[in-house]
Amino acid sequence: MQSPFKDLPREISILVAASFFVAVGFGIVLPAIPVFARSFGVNNAAIGLIVSMFAITRFASGLISGKLVDLFGERAVFSSGVFMVAVFVFLAGMATNYHQLLFFRAAGGLGSSMFSVAAGSVIMRSVDDEHRGRAQSVYNGAFLVGGVSGPAIGGLLSLISLRAPFFAYSAMLLVSGTVAHFFLRSEKIGKKKESADTSHQTTVREALGMAPYRIALALGFIVNWVVFGMRSSIMPIFVTEELKSTTAVVGFGFTLSAIFQGALLMRGGRISDAKGRRFASVVGSSITLIGVLFLTFAVHPWMYLFSMSIIGIGGAYLSTTPSSIVGDIIRGRGGQVIAIFQMAGDAGMIVGPLIIGALADAYSYRTAFAVSAFVFAIGAFLTTRIPETRESYLANKGEGPQVNNLRPLD
């Protein structure tokens, strides 16, 4: 069996190892956060605020993280960000009241933004466009596996103490930061920029002038709004109240989605590299849209399980392409360009749950799903408008690069 790291630079294997520990730790602490917050006697809105504040801090600090990457390099920013989260997670575990927990959880968002932008920069700058889709798939796969395995560990630790998952996550982060600090080294990354010459660096203005980048931003926002918004807000309630099923079925659906996505991630990345970003985006968005539409008309738990499986399959093809597009167009150390792309996804995570939840309260679950399907259909249409960005793919077809296509999205 061919190694997933074949033909990929050493930096990717180091990054995947470091990120795996982050993902496992995040999975460990995720189910403990609402229960721990509830122990301070707060209501559901206060618990939701803890989740939202982390995403809001990530969003607000995105450009700062991008600037830090440009100034100090990926290795320093990745390891510093991970160590920062480790400290604040540990302090969150030591919190003696709700306000302390809220503050430390929100503060961790800055560190999360730092290592996320740095990790994205490593993948986009150290891998050529013939392998960028596969590299992104390997990275996403590490997070997926870690995220799936973490909650089981966190559940067991919570039986010992509600604070134990926080301390375990902090330890995982220390391991991740240490791995990145000592092993994530190369000529391309990890060094402070010695020259003020930025003539070979893509600026934010240049990136925003490119149609592929604008579409990648829109896709990041829409995908996180629809998929994350549904899963984190009304999906569990819909299954238990509307479909009259159990929380176990909710978990089975999430697990099926993760299994299908994980099984096809590498294939999705290879198709993106072999047939181009537009092709992979159209395939992924079309399949995901079918899953969301099927969910809208679900009247039985098996229909929910089927739709989650379809969404997982679509996600395998769609999850890597927007970031690969950004990697294709970027030149030099464009930390702020990468940061804005991450911020678009974070904005979707913030806005999505609020709008979908409000629609479900004011009208119905199916109305919320139908609106989500309509929004996602816009994203699916945009994928058909992506000018191809992978230059080696275009060269094989005898076409010139379309990376600098500055036409408006007409």
N, C-alpha and C positions, 0 to 999 in steps of 0.2 A: 504493500500500500504506500502511495506517494506521500511524503511528509507535507503537511500544510505549509511548512516554512521553506520548502524548496524554492530556490531562486530569489528568496526575500533577504534583505540585508539583516545583519545581526541585531540591529537596533529594534527590529520588529519583535523578535523573540523575547528580548529583554523587556520591551514595553508590555507585551502580552502577559509575561510572568508577573510583572509589577501590578498590572491592572487586574489580573485575576484575584489577587489578594484584596484589592479594593472592592471588587464586586462581591466576593464571598462575605466580607465584613459588612457591606451595605445590606446584603440579604439577611444577615444575622440580626441587624439592629432594626430593620424596617418594621417587622410585626410588633416589636417591643415598644416603639415610640408612642403609638396611641394609648396602649395599656398603661405605660409609665406615666404619661400625661394625665390620664384619668385618675391615677392614684392621688393626684393633688386636688381632686374634687372639682375639676373644670367640666364645662359642657362640650358638646360636639363641635361647635363653632370654634372654640379655643383650641381644640385638638387639630382641626383643619388649618388653623392659622400657623401652627408649627410646621406643617407640611408646606404650606404656601410660602412662608417666610424664607425657607431654605432656597426655593426656586427663585424668589424675588431677589435675594442677595446674589445668587449666581448671575441673574440677568443684569442687575445693576453694576456688577463688577467685571462684566465681560471685557469691555474695552481696556480696563486697567490691566487685566490679565494678559491681553494681547500686547499691550505696550511693554509689559515686563518680559514677555517672550522675546520681543524685538531687541530689548536692551541686554538681557542676561542669558538668553539661550534656553532651549527646551529642558535640558537636564536639571538646571538649577531651579527653574520655575516648577517643573513637575514634582521634584522631591520636596521643595519647600511647601508647595501646596498640600501635598499628602501629609507632611509632618504637621502642618497647621491644622488640618482636619483632625488628625490624631489627638492633638492637644484639646481641641474644643469638644470632641466626642467624649474624651475622658472626663472633662469638666461637666459635660451634660449628664454623664452617669453619676456624678457626685452632687448634682443639683438637689437642693432641699426645698425648692418651691417652683411653681409653674413659671414664673417670670425668669428665673435663672435658666431653666430648661429652654425657654423660648429664645433667650439671648444667645446661649451657647450654640443652639441648633442653627440659628440664623447666621452667626459668625462663621460657622463651618462652611457656609455657602461660598465665601470668598476663596477658601482653599480649594473647594471643589471646582470652582471656575478656573483657577490657576492650573490645576493638573489636567483638566479636560482640554483646555486650549493648547497646552503644551503637548499633550498626547496627540491631538489632531495635527499639530504642526509636524511632529515626528513622522507620522504616516504620510502626510502630504509632501514632505520635502525629501525624505530618504528613499522613497520608492518611485521607480519610473512608472510611466502610465500604462505599460504592458502588464504590470502586476499590482497596480494600486487597488483595484476592486477586490482582488483576493486578499491583499493585506488588510483592507478594511473589514473583510468578512472574518478573518482570523481574530482580529481585535474584538469585533462585536461578539463573536462566538465565545471568547473568554469571559466577557461580561455576562453573556446569557447563561453559561454554565455556572458561573459563580453566583449569579442572582437566583438561579433555581435551587442550588444546593444550600445557600445560606439560610433561608427561612427555617428549614428543618432543624439546623443547628441552633438557630436563635430560639426556636420554640422550646427546645430541651433546656437551654441555658436559662430561659425565663422561669422554668420550674424551680431553679435554684434561687434566683433573685432577678427582679426586674432591671436591676442595674448591671447584671453580668453581661448581657449582650453588648452594652456600650463599651465595657472594658475589653471584651473580645474583639470588637470592631477596631478599637484603638490599637490593639496589639497587631492586628492584620495590617493596619495602615503603616505602622512602624516598620514592619517587614517590607512592605511595598516601597516605601520611601528609601529604605536602605538599599534595596536592590537597584532602584533607579539611580541613586546617588553614586554608587560604586561601579556599576556596569553599563549605564547608558552613556557611552562615550563614543564619539567619532569625529571626523574632521568637519562634518556638516553641522552637527548639533553640539550643544553643551558649552559653547564658548561665548563669552561676551563679545558683542560686535565691536571690532576695533576701529572701524572706519565709519565716518559719517556719510559716506557715499551710499545713497539709496537708489541710484539710477537703475539698478537691476532688481529692485524690489517693487512688488505690486502694491500700489496704494489703495486705500479704501475708495477713493474717487474713481480710479481706473476700474476696480472690480465692479462697482455699482454701475459702471457704464457698459458692462458686458451682459448680454441677455442670459447666457447660461448661469451666471452668478445670481442674477435676480430671480431666476426660476428656482435655483437651489434654495434660496432664502424662503421663497413662497412654499416650496415643498416641505422644508423643515418645519415651518410654522403649521401648515395644514395637517401633516402626518401626526405631529405631537398633539395638536388640538383634538383631532378626531380619535386617534387610537388611544393615546394616554388619557385624554379627557374622559372617554367612555369608561375605560377600565378603572380609573381612580375615583370616579364619582358614582354613576348610577348603575353600572353593570351588575355588581353584587346584589343591589336592592332589586333590580329588575328580575333577576333570576329567582330570588327568594320570594318576592311579593307577587309579581306578575305571572311568572311561570310556576309558582307554588312548589319550588324545589328547595334544595338545601345548600348550605355554604360549602359542603363537600363538592357538589356539582360545580359551583363557582370555581373552586380550586382546580378541578379536573379540566375545565375549559381553559384556564390560564396555562396549565401544564401542557395540554395538547398544543396550544398555540406556540409555546416555547419549544416543544419537541420538533414540530414541523419546521419552524423557523431555523432551529439549530441544525437539523438534518440537511437543509437545503442552502444554508448560508454560503458554503464554499462554492456550490454550483452557481448561485446567484452572482458571486464575485467573479468567477471565471467567465460567465456569460457577459458581464459588464466589460471585462477586459477583451474578450474575443469579438463580441458583436456590437460593442459601443454602449455608451451611457444611456442614450435615448432609448435603445431597444430594451435594455434591462428595466428602465424606469417605466416604460409603457406597459411591459408585462407585469411588473410588480404592482403598479397602481391599479391596473384593470382587475387583477385577481383580488386585491384588497377591497376594491369597490364592490365586487360581487359578494364578498363576505359581509360587508357592512349592510348592503341591501337585504341579504338573507336574514340578518339579525333583526332588521326592522320589522319583518313579517313573522318572526319566530313565535310560535304558540306552544311549543313543547321543548323540554330540556334538550332533547337530541338535536333540535334545530340550532339551539345555542351552541352546543358542542361542535356541530358541523361548521357553523359560521366562524367560530374561533379558530378552527383548524385551517379554514380557507384564509383568514386574516394572517395566520402565521406563515402560510406558504407565500402569500403576497409580500409579507414583510421581509422574507429572505432575499427577494429580488430588489425590493425598494429601499431597504435600510442602508445599503452601502453606496448607492448611486449619487445622492446629493453631495455627500462629502468627497466622493471621488471626482465629481465635477469641479468642486472648489480646488482640489489638489491639482487638477489638470491645468487650470488657468493661472494659478499662483506662481509668481517668480520671487525667489529670495525668501527672506524670513518675514512673511506677511502675517504677523501675529494678530493684528487688529482685524484684518480681513477674515481670518479664521474665527476670531472672537465674535464678530457680528453674525456669522453663520450660526455659531452656537447660541447666541442670544435669540435668534429667530426661533429656534427650537424651544428654548426656555420660555419665550413669550407664549408659544402655543400651549405649553404645559400649565402656564398660569391662567390664560384666558379660557382654554377648553373646558376644564371642570366647572368654571363659574357659569359659562353660557349654557352648557349642556344640563347642568343641575337646575338652572333657572327655567329652562324650557320644560324639563320634566315636572317641575313644581307647578308651573302655570298651565301646562297643557297635558302632556302624557309622556311616558317613556318612548313610545313609538314616534311621537313628534320629534323628540330629541334625536332619535336615531335617524329619522328621515332627513332632518336638517343636516346632521353629520354626513349622511350619504351625499347630499347636495354639495356640501362644502368639499368633500373629498372628490366629487366628480370634477370640480374646478381644478383640483390638483392633477387629476388624471388627464384632463385636457391640456394642461400646461406641459406635461411630459411629452406630448406630441409636438411641442413647439421648441424643444431643446435643440439648439445647434450643436452638432457633435463636437466634443472637446478633446477626445483622445487622438492625438496627432498620429501616432503609429497606426491606429486603425484606419484613419483617413488616408495615410500614405499607401497602405495596402490596397485601397480602393482607387488610388490614383487621384484623390481629391486634395485640395489645399486645406490647411487648418481653418476652422471656423471659430477659434477661440476668441478672437478679437472682434466678433460680430457685435457691432454697437447699435444695431437697428432696434427700434422700440418694439415692444411686444404687441404687434398689431394682429 
